[in-house]
Amino acid sequence: MLKPLIRAIAMRTGRLRWLYCKVCDPYGNEYAQYMQRHGNFYSMGENCSILPSTTFTDPQYTRLGNNVHFSTCTIIGHDGSIAMLNHAFNKKLEAVGKVDIRDNVFVGYQAVILPGVTIGPNAIVAAGAVVTRDVLEGQIVAGVPARPIGHVEDLVERLEQQGQKLPWIHLIQQRPGGFDPAMEPLLVELRTAYFFADDDVNKATDSSSQDG
């Protein structure tokens, strides 16, 4: 009874955010709904996924399109060094910028998006990347600072070809949406058997050698 109550209060009012995240442990799509209502973004589209561990320092300067997915990453809207520089040099400096993430974008684990950047549409930011400049449509970027390393259309084609060889691809094709908790145990079983098949062969060979 406690989880539904906390979830309902958080979704309706925006309050109890810390407790909501801790007790309810929402998936990315559910938390995105919370952020769409209470995240104070300039605007946010539909079918987004945001992990609770994602940080938006200035959501009011952040625009999200449709089908934007965040892993644990950081989106920064201002330069934090300004307070130090103003004091050190007796200045009144300003360094704030928008972050504009267009439709169909994925931002990977521990990536950092800096102010003044536009990403996409149809783009991927790899894990650990530090994005200091615009990411053009269809690009995959990685590194520090982030630079183009490929194109999304090529990645989709490659993954499609690779997927046809996987013994669990029929389950993926049957899976409704992007994730089905009920199907996950079987997928894990099939994947581990496939990934570590060589270990089983080696164990069997070692056992035969010892018996001989």
ABEGO torsion letter per residue (X at the ends): XAAAAAAAAAAAAGBGAAAAAAAAGBBAAAAAAAAAAAAGBABBBBGBBBBAABBBABAAABBBBBGBBBBBBBBBABBAAAAAAAAAAGBBBBBBBBBBBBBGBBBBBGBBBBBGBBBOBGBBBBBGBBBABBBBBGBBBBEOBBBBAEBAAAAAAAAAAAAAABAAAAAAAABBEABBAAAAAAAAAAAAAAAAAAAAAAAAAAAAAAAX
